[in-house]
Amino acid sequence: MSKYRRIRRSTRSVDDLVRAMGMDGISKSRVGRLCGEIDERVGAFLACPIEDDWPYVWLDATYVKARRDGHIV
């Protein structure tokens, strides 16, 4: 069993993505090959141990609309 959850992909959703990127479309067999390659790379990435310290910054924000002089600011 895979260590990560496989995301279901449809040929149509991949085709829509490819078209949004400016290409003409994609065949079902090409979708299968691409998704297989992606699954392998993601699996390899997730299997790599984290051995060193990795600094990070945690950010959080709240966006609130307010009215000033009848305008939303």
Sequence and secondary structure as in RCSB ss.txt:
>XXXX:A:sequence
MSKYRRIRRSTRSVDDLVRAMGMDGISKSRVGRLCGEIDERVGAFLACPIEDDWPYVWLDATYVKARRDGHIV
>XXXX:A:secstr
  SS      HHHHHHHHHHTT     HHHHHHHHHHHHHHHHHHHHS   S              EETTEE 
